[in-house]
Amino acid sequence: MNKIDLKRLIQLINDQKNIDANLCLDEGCLVEAEDQTALVKVLNYFLNYLNQLGENQLEISLDMMQIESLLSMITYTSVNPLPEISPKVEDALKQYNAHFETDHSLGTYAQIKVHFKK
């Protein structure tokens, strides 16, 4: 198993995509997995999804907690209803011991939270 540093991975993806984002990322958020390819695809998918909805910069935070690492991505949007998120995303996250949830406040914001269990 390899250890994937979520902070570095998010920074690399953000740099390559050149998205206007405010990053607040904790150190030490690691995920064990054989390969990071699917995780990179999922994170790209989420960033593209939110970026198409947003009117301002994305807010991306990574918090190291006792039982998990929490990645939160939020954008301010007036889009309603939100487009469906592909069901393939949940399956892809399982190999990283992770799941996601969405939150949407009508006319104000859309948020995706990814929970990585330790």
VMD Tcl script that builds the backbone (N, CA, C; Angstrom):
set m [mol new atoms 354]
animate dup $m
set s [atomselect $m all]
$s set {name element resname resid chain x y z} {
  {N N MET 1 A 0.835 -1.196 0.000}
  {CA C MET 1 A 0.000 0.000 0.000}
  {C C MET 1 A 0.873 1.250 0.000}
  {N N ASN 2 A 0.428 2.226 -0.726}
  {CA C ASN 2 A 1.097 3.523 -0.773}
  {C C ASN 2 A 0.309 4.525 0.055}
  {N N LYS 3 A 1.007 5.483 0.620}
  {CA C LYS 3 A 0.337 6.571 1.329}
  {C C LYS 3 A 0.210 7.760 0.383}
  {N N ILE 4 A -1.010 8.237 0.237}
  {CA C ILE 4 A -1.287 9.387 -0.620}
  {C C ILE 4 A -1.475 10.603 0.275}
  {N N ASP 5 A -0.677 11.630 0.047}
  {CA C ASP 5 A -0.771 12.877 0.798}
  {C C ASP 5 A -1.849 13.738 0.130}
  {N N LEU 6 A -2.999 13.856 0.785}
  {CA C LEU 6 A -4.130 14.572 0.186}
  {C C LEU 6 A -3.825 16.047 -0.067}
  {N N LYS 7 A -3.086 16.673 0.842}
  {CA C LYS 7 A -2.760 18.092 0.661}
  {C C LYS 7 A -1.960 18.298 -0.621}
  {N N ARG 8 A -0.918 17.507 -0.806}
  {CA C ARG 8 A -0.090 17.641 -2.010}
  {C C ARG 8 A -0.885 17.330 -3.269}
  {N N LEU 9 A -1.717 16.292 -3.190}
  {CA C LEU 9 A -2.518 15.907 -4.352}
  {C C LEU 9 A -3.470 17.029 -4.759}
  {N N ILE 10 A -4.134 17.634 -3.795}
  {CA C ILE 10 A -5.070 18.730 -4.079}
  {C C ILE 10 A -4.316 19.934 -4.648}
  {N N GLN 11 A -3.155 20.237 -4.077}
  {CA C GLN 11 A -2.359 21.360 -4.589}
  {C C GLN 11 A -1.918 21.112 -6.037}
  {N N LEU 12 A -1.486 19.893 -6.335}
  {CA C LEU 12 A -1.060 19.568 -7.704}
  {C C LEU 12 A -2.217 19.692 -8.689}
  {N N ILE 13 A -3.358 19.148 -8.324}
  {CA C ILE 13 A -4.526 19.219 -9.204}
  {C C ILE 13 A -4.929 20.676 -9.414}
  {N N ASN 14 A -4.974 21.445 -8.334}
  {CA C ASN 14 A -5.355 22.853 -8.437}
  {C C ASN 14 A -4.378 23.626 -9.317}
  {N N ASP 15 A -3.074 23.365 -9.163}
  {CA C ASP 15 A -2.071 24.044 -9.985}
  {C C ASP 15 A -2.240 23.702 -11.462}
  {N N GLN 16 A -2.489 22.433 -11.761}
  {CA C GLN 16 A -2.638 22.010 -13.153}
  {C C GLN 16 A -3.915 22.558 -13.785}
  {N N LYS 17 A -4.978 22.633 -13.005}
  {CA C LYS 17 A -6.263 23.100 -13.539}
  {C C LYS 17 A -6.343 24.620 -13.583}
  {N N ASN 18 A -5.480 25.271 -12.796}
  {CA C ASN 18 A -5.468 26.729 -12.732}
  {C C ASN 18 A -6.845 27.302 -12.390}
  {N N ILE 19 A -7.486 26.673 -11.409}
  {CA C ILE 19 A -8.798 27.122 -10.939}
  {C C ILE 19 A -8.587 28.214 -9.895}
  {N N ASP 20 A -9.460 29.201 -9.905}
  {CA C ASP 20 A -9.432 30.238 -8.890}
  {C C ASP 20 A -10.001 29.641 -7.608}
  {N N ALA 21 A -9.117 29.296 -6.680}
  {CA C ALA 21 A -9.558 28.631 -5.452}
  {C C ALA 21 A -8.792 29.159 -4.255}
  {N N ASN 22 A -9.481 29.235 -3.146}
  {CA C ASN 22 A -8.882 29.563 -1.868}
  {C C ASN 22 A -8.653 28.240 -1.140}
  {N N LEU 23 A -7.384 27.900 -0.889}
  {CA C LEU 23 A -7.043 26.624 -0.265}
  {C C LEU 23 A -6.694 26.812 1.198}
  {N N CYS 24 A -7.255 25.966 2.038}
  {CA C CYS 24 A -6.919 25.915 3.459}
  {C C CYS 24 A -6.775 24.429 3.799}
  {N N LEU 25 A -5.526 23.924 3.733}
  {CA C LEU 25 A -5.294 22.487 3.771}
  {C C LEU 25 A -4.410 22.096 4.950}
  {N N ASP 26 A -4.910 21.192 5.795}
  {CA C ASP 26 A -4.128 20.669 6.914}
  {C C ASP 26 A -3.052 19.712 6.413}
  {N N GLU 27 A -1.950 19.677 7.151}
  {CA C GLU 27 A -0.868 18.711 6.896}
  {C C GLU 27 A -1.252 17.365 7.505}
  {N N GLY 28 A -0.677 16.293 6.961}
  {CA C GLY 28 A -0.805 14.980 7.590}
  {C C GLY 28 A -2.041 14.195 7.232}
  {N N CYS 29 A -2.811 14.636 6.274}
  {CA C CYS 29 A -4.002 13.904 5.844}
  {C C CYS 29 A -3.567 12.888 4.792}
  {N N LEU 30 A -3.464 11.628 5.215}
  {CA C LEU 30 A -2.959 10.574 4.355}
  {C C LEU 30 A -4.031 9.521 4.113}
  {N N VAL 31 A -3.979 8.938 2.920}
  {CA C VAL 31 A -4.886 7.853 2.549}
  {C C VAL 31 A -4.023 6.717 2.033}
  {N N GLU 32 A -4.329 5.499 2.471}
  {CA C GLU 32 A -3.600 4.337 1.967}
  {C C GLU 32 A -4.346 3.738 0.797}
  {N N ALA 33 A -3.615 3.509 -0.293}
  {CA C ALA 33 A -4.214 2.916 -1.488}
  {C C ALA 33 A -3.104 2.407 -2.392}
  {N N GLU 34 A -3.467 1.490 -3.271}
  {CA C GLU 34 A -2.525 0.963 -4.246}
  {C C GLU 34 A -2.173 2.013 -5.303}
  {N N ASP 35 A -3.186 2.750 -5.738}
  {CA C ASP 35 A -3.019 3.658 -6.870}
  {C C ASP 35 A -3.881 4.901 -6.647}
  {N N GLN 36 A -3.362 6.057 -6.991}
  {CA C GLN 36 A -4.107 7.293 -6.785}
  {C C GLN 36 A -4.881 7.738 -8.023}
  {N N THR 37 A -4.800 7.000 -9.119}
  {CA C THR 37 A -5.399 7.423 -10.387}
  {C C THR 37 A -6.888 7.714 -10.269}
  {N N ALA 38 A -7.642 6.793 -9.691}
  {CA C ALA 38 A -9.093 6.989 -9.568}
  {C C ALA 38 A -9.405 8.184 -8.664}
  {N N LEU 39 A -8.614 8.381 -7.625}
  {CA C LEU 39 A -8.834 9.517 -6.722}
  {C C LEU 39 A -8.593 10.836 -7.449}
  {N N VAL 40 A -7.562 10.888 -8.274}
  {CA C VAL 40 A -7.294 12.092 -9.064}
  {C C VAL 40 A -8.480 12.385 -9.981}
  {N N LYS 41 A -9.016 11.351 -10.607}
  {CA C LYS 41 A -10.170 11.527 -11.504}
  {C C LYS 41 A -11.388 12.038 -10.748}
  {N N VAL 42 A -11.643 11.488 -9.555}
  {CA C VAL 42 A -12.789 11.923 -8.749}
  {C C VAL 42 A -12.626 13.379 -8.322}
  {N N LEU 43 A -11.450 13.735 -7.844}
  {CA C LEU 43 A -11.231 15.115 -7.398}
  {C C LEU 43 A -11.346 16.086 -8.571}
  {N N ASN 44 A -10.815 15.713 -9.727}
  {CA C ASN 44 A -10.983 16.535 -10.927}
  {C C ASN 44 A -12.455 16.696 -11.278}
  {N N TYR 45 A -13.188 15.603 -11.189}
  {CA C TYR 45 A -14.620 15.624 -11.489}
  {C C TYR 45 A -15.341 16.609 -10.566}
  {N N PHE 46 A -15.071 16.504 -9.252}
  {CA C PHE 46 A -15.718 17.399 -8.287}
  {C C PHE 46 A -15.350 18.865 -8.551}
  {N N LEU 47 A -14.085 19.130 -8.831}
  {CA C LEU 47 A -13.660 20.509 -9.085}
  {C C LEU 47 A -14.304 21.063 -10.357}
  {N N ASN 48 A -14.343 20.262 -11.406}
  {CA C ASN 48 A -15.016 20.697 -12.641}
  {C C ASN 48 A -16.501 20.941 -12.402}
  {N N TYR 49 A -17.120 20.038 -11.656}
  {CA C TYR 49 A -18.551 20.137 -11.340}
  {C C TYR 49 A -18.845 21.467 -10.638}
  {N N LEU 50 A -18.098 21.752 -9.580}
  {CA C LEU 50 A -18.338 22.979 -8.815}
  {C C LEU 50 A -17.936 24.227 -9.596}
  {N N ASN 51 A -16.857 24.132 -10.343}
  {CA C ASN 51 A -16.377 25.286 -11.101}
  {C C ASN 51 A -17.401 25.740 -12.144}
  {N N GLN 52 A -18.115 24.788 -12.759}
  {CA C GLN 52 A -19.125 25.149 -13.760}
  {C C GLN 52 A -20.340 25.824 -13.122}
  {N N LEU 53 A -20.559 25.573 -11.834}
  {CA C LEU 53 A -21.706 26.160 -11.136}
  {C C LEU 53 A -21.404 27.532 -10.559}
  {N N GLY 54 A -20.130 27.752 -10.245}
  {CA C GLY 54 A -19.762 28.893 -9.431}
  {C C GLY 54 A -19.630 30.206 -10.157}
  {N N GLU 55 A -19.838 31.248 -9.381}
  {CA C GLU 55 A -19.689 32.604 -9.873}
  {C C GLU 55 A -18.461 33.275 -9.274}
  {N N ASN 56 A -17.898 32.690 -8.221}
  {CA C ASN 56 A -16.716 33.218 -7.554}
  {C C ASN 56 A -15.700 32.102 -7.390}
  {N N GLN 57 A -14.631 32.386 -6.659}
  {CA C GLN 57 A -13.623 31.359 -6.446}
  {C C GLN 57 A -14.171 30.226 -5.572}
  {N N LEU 58 A -13.577 29.045 -5.764}
  {CA C LEU 58 A -13.925 27.894 -4.939}
  {C C LEU 58 A -13.244 28.022 -3.580}
  {N N GLU 59 A -13.890 27.506 -2.577}
  {CA C GLU 59 A -13.299 27.412 -1.244}
  {C C GLU 59 A -13.035 25.927 -1.014}
  {N N ILE 60 A -11.757 25.570 -0.811}
  {CA C ILE 60 A -11.391 24.173 -0.616}
  {C C ILE 60 A -10.652 24.051 0.705}
  {N N SER 61 A -11.174 23.200 1.585}
  {CA C SER 61 A -10.497 22.986 2.860}
  {C C SER 61 A -10.307 21.492 3.094}
  {N N LEU 62 A -9.223 21.176 3.781}
  {CA C LEU 62 A -8.904 19.807 4.158}
  {C C LEU 62 A -8.591 19.835 5.640}
  {N N ASP 63 A -9.388 19.105 6.415}
  {CA C ASP 63 A -9.250 19.115 7.869}
  {C C ASP 63 A -8.917 17.727 8.382}
  {N N MET 64 A -7.862 17.639 9.180}
  {CA C MET 64 A -7.508 16.378 9.816}
  {C C MET 64 A -8.251 16.300 11.143}
  {N N MET 65 A -9.078 15.281 11.262}
  {CA C MET 65 A -9.862 15.086 12.478}
  {C C MET 65 A -9.443 13.760 13.110}
  {N N GLN 66 A -9.998 13.443 14.268}
  {CA C GLN 66 A -9.574 12.235 14.971}
  {C C GLN 66 A -9.867 10.953 14.187}
  {N N ILE 67 A -11.058 10.851 13.625}
  {CA C ILE 67 A -11.423 9.597 12.973}
  {C C ILE 67 A -11.425 9.670 11.445}
  {N N GLU 68 A -11.195 10.867 10.905}
  {CA C GLU 68 A -11.219 11.003 9.455}
  {C C GLU 68 A -10.513 12.279 9.015}
  {N N SER 69 A -10.280 12.344 7.715}
  {CA C SER 69 A -9.877 13.599 7.078}
  {C C SER 69 A -11.080 14.052 6.272}
  {N N LEU 70 A -11.393 15.332 6.349}
  {CA C LEU 70 A -12.569 15.872 5.677}
  {C C LEU 70 A -12.141 16.901 4.636}
  {N N LEU 71 A -12.484 16.605 3.391}
  {CA C LEU 71 A -12.249 17.527 2.288}
  {C C LEU 71 A -13.570 18.208 1.974}
  {N N SER 72 A -13.574 19.527 2.031}
  {CA C SER 72 A -14.783 20.293 1.758}
  {C C SER 72 A -14.513 21.248 0.598}
  {N N MET 73 A -15.387 21.206 -0.398}
  {CA C MET 73 A -15.279 22.089 -1.565}
  {C C MET 73 A -16.614 22.804 -1.710}
  {N N ILE 74 A -16.566 24.122 -1.778}
  {CA C ILE 74 A -17.804 24.895 -1.821}
  {C C ILE 74 A -17.686 26.016 -2.853}
  {N N THR 75 A -18.801 26.291 -3.516}
  {CA C THR 75 A -18.865 27.414 -4.436}
  {C C THR 75 A -20.192 28.134 -4.222}
  {N N TYR 76 A -20.184 29.395 -4.479}
  {CA C TYR 76 A -21.407 30.181 -4.368}
  {C C TYR 76 A -22.072 30.186 -5.725}
  {N N THR 77 A -23.363 29.862 -5.754}
  {CA C THR 77 A -24.056 29.661 -7.021}
  {C C THR 77 A -25.537 30.007 -6.900}
  {N N SER 78 A -26.113 30.378 -8.019}
  {CA C SER 78 A -27.566 30.579 -8.076}
  {C C SER 78 A -28.214 29.505 -8.946}
  {N N VAL 79 A -27.416 28.538 -9.421}
  {CA C VAL 79 A -27.930 27.454 -10.265}
  {C C VAL 79 A -28.882 26.568 -9.463}
  {N N ASN 80 A -30.022 26.276 -10.073}
  {CA C ASN 80 A -30.985 25.381 -9.446}
  {C C ASN 80 A -31.878 24.797 -10.538}
  {N N PRO 81 A -32.099 23.519 -10.563}
  {CA C PRO 81 A -31.510 22.502 -9.696}
  {C C PRO 81 A -30.081 22.193 -10.115}
  {N N LEU 82 A -29.354 21.575 -9.201}
  {CA C LEU 82 A -27.982 21.189 -9.510}
  {C C LEU 82 A -27.990 19.957 -10.402}
  {N N PRO 83 A -27.003 19.851 -11.303}
  {CA C PRO 83 A -26.898 18.640 -12.125}
  {C C PRO 83 A -26.609 17.416 -11.249}
  {N N GLU 84 A -26.996 16.253 -11.737}
  {CA C GLU 84 A -26.736 15.006 -11.020}
  {C C GLU 84 A -25.230 14.731 -10.969}
  {N N ILE 85 A -24.794 14.144 -9.873}
  {CA C ILE 85 A -23.412 13.681 -9.769}
  {C C ILE 85 A -23.399 12.223 -10.194}
  {N N SER 86 A -22.424 11.858 -10.991}
  {CA C SER 86 A -22.322 10.494 -11.511}
  {C C SER 86 A -22.300 9.464 -10.387}
  {N N PRO 87 A -23.078 8.391 -10.521}
  {CA C PRO 87 A -23.074 7.340 -9.497}
  {C C PRO 87 A -21.742 6.581 -9.433}
  {N N LYS 88 A -20.914 6.709 -10.445}
  {CA C LYS 88 A -19.610 6.036 -10.468}
  {C C LYS 88 A -18.662 6.610 -9.415}
  {N N VAL 89 A -18.920 7.846 -8.997}
  {CA C VAL 89 A -18.033 8.519 -8.043}
  {C C VAL 89 A -18.003 7.769 -6.708}
  {N N GLU 90 A -19.155 7.379 -6.211}
  {CA C GLU 90 A -19.230 6.689 -4.912}
  {C C GLU 90 A -18.444 5.385 -4.944}
  {N N ASP 91 A -18.577 4.630 -6.029}
  {CA C ASP 91 A -17.825 3.377 -6.153}
  {C C ASP 91 A -16.326 3.630 -6.188}
  {N N ALA 92 A -15.912 4.655 -6.908}
  {CA C ALA 92 A -14.487 4.977 -7.014}
  {C C ALA 92 A -13.905 5.353 -5.647}
  {N N LEU 93 A -14.691 6.044 -4.825}
  {CA C LEU 93 A -14.200 6.480 -3.514}
  {C C LEU 93 A -14.056 5.328 -2.520}
  {N N LYS 94 A -14.794 4.238 -2.716}
  {CA C LYS 94 A -14.753 3.116 -1.774}
  {C C LYS 94 A -13.350 2.552 -1.603}
  {N N GLN 95 A -12.578 2.517 -2.694}
  {CA C GLN 95 A -11.222 1.966 -2.592}
  {C C GLN 95 A -10.291 2.840 -1.755}
  {N N TYR 96 A -10.724 4.058 -1.431}
  {CA C TYR 96 A -9.951 4.969 -0.588}
  {C C TYR 96 A -10.594 5.105 0.797}
  {N N ASN 97 A -11.506 4.185 1.110}
  {CA C ASN 97 A -12.215 4.196 2.382}
  {C C ASN 97 A -12.883 5.555 2.599}
  {N N ALA 98 A -13.554 6.025 1.544}
  {CA C ALA 98 A -14.133 7.363 1.562}
  {C C ALA 98 A -15.553 7.342 0.999}
  {N N HIS 99 A -16.294 8.365 1.346}
  {CA C HIS 99 A -17.619 8.592 0.764}
  {C C HIS 99 A -17.837 10.108 0.689}
  {N N PHE 100 A -18.837 10.512 -0.088}
  {CA C PHE 100 A -19.089 11.947 -0.214}
  {C C PHE 100 A -20.547 12.258 0.092}
  {N N GLU 101 A -20.778 13.528 0.385}
  {CA C GLU 101 A -22.133 14.035 0.570}
  {C C GLU 101 A -22.189 15.426 -0.038}
  {N N THR 102 A -23.371 15.823 -0.427}
  {CA C THR 102 A -23.538 17.152 -1.003}
  {C C THR 102 A -24.478 17.967 -0.120}
  {N N ASP 103 A -24.311 19.259 -0.211}
  {CA C ASP 103 A -25.184 20.191 0.495}
  {C C ASP 103 A -25.446 21.345 -0.469}
  {N N HIS 104 A -26.694 21.755 -0.545}
  {CA C HIS 104 A -27.061 22.827 -1.472}
  {C C HIS 104 A -28.066 23.728 -0.786}
  {N N SER 105 A -27.750 24.991 -0.705}
  {CA C SER 105 A -28.682 25.973 -0.187}
  {C C SER 105 A -29.181 26.771 -1.387}
  {N N LEU 106 A -30.445 26.638 -1.658}
  {CA C LEU 106 A -31.059 27.212 -2.847}
  {C C LEU 106 A -30.658 28.677 -3.040}
  {N N GLY 107 A -30.042 28.935 -4.179}
  {CA C GLY 107 A -29.687 30.306 -4.532}
  {C C GLY 107 A -28.439 30.854 -3.890}
  {N N THR 108 A -27.743 30.049 -3.068}
  {CA C THR 108 A -26.546 30.586 -2.425}
  {C C THR 108 A -25.293 29.745 -2.657}
  {N N TYR 109 A -25.308 28.456 -2.290}
  {CA C TYR 109 A -24.069 27.686 -2.424}
  {C C TYR 109 A -24.335 26.220 -2.728}
  {N N ALA 110 A -23.287 25.578 -3.235}
  {CA C ALA 110 A -23.257 24.127 -3.430}
  {C C ALA 110 A -21.956 23.635 -2.797}
  {N N GLN 111 A -22.058 22.548 -2.049}
  {CA C GLN 111 A -20.894 22.032 -1.332}
  {C C GLN 111 A -20.799 20.519 -1.511}
  {N N ILE 112 A -19.564 20.046 -1.636}
  {CA C ILE 112 A -19.287 18.616 -1.649}
  {C C ILE 112 A -18.302 18.349 -0.526}
  {N N LYS 113 A -18.635 17.379 0.327}
  {CA C LYS 113 A -17.744 16.961 1.401}
  {C C LYS 113 A -17.332 15.524 1.135}
  {N N VAL 114 A -16.033 15.287 1.202}
  {CA C VAL 114 A -15.507 13.924 1.045}
  {C C VAL 114 A -14.887 13.512 2.378}
  {N N HIS 115 A -15.402 12.425 2.936}
  {CA C HIS 115 A -14.932 11.903 4.212}
  {C C HIS 115 A -13.994 10.734 3.951}
  {N N PHE 116 A -12.733 10.854 4.411}
  {CA C PHE 116 A -11.739 9.786 4.292}
  {C C PHE 116 A -11.539 9.211 5.676}
  {N N LYS 117 A -12.001 7.982 5.909}
  {CA C LYS 117 A -11.824 7.352 7.231}
  {C C LYS 117 A -10.384 6.893 7.392}
  {N N LYS 118 A -9.912 7.015 8.625}
  {CA C LYS 118 A -8.529 6.598 8.930}
  {C C LYS 118 A -8.469 5.101 9.154}
}
mol reanalyze $m
mol bondsrecalc $m
mol representation Tube
mol addrep $m
